[in-house]
């Protein structure tokens, strides 16, 4: 677990910079690329597959 929020942000920035720009988000349940980003109840970001209805964050 990161000791600070700065370490967590660095982790996400590094992942974003090294990610292949052709990589698409896909549903971990059915593999569909039909994914919507939604705002969760607590203000966090969640994802919903519009093909099968699976949701995750």
BELCOR-V898217 format. One line per field, one symbol per residue. phi: phi as a letter, one per 30 degrees, with the letter a starting at -180 (. if undefined). burial: 1 if it has 24 or more other ideal C-beta (glycine too) atoms within 12 Angstrom, else 0. A space follows every 50 residues. Layout:
phi: ???
burial: ???
//
This chain:
phi: .ddbdddddedddddddcdddcdcdbdddcidcdbccbdddcjdcbbbdd dcidbab
burial: 00000000000000000000000000000000001000000000001010 0000000
//
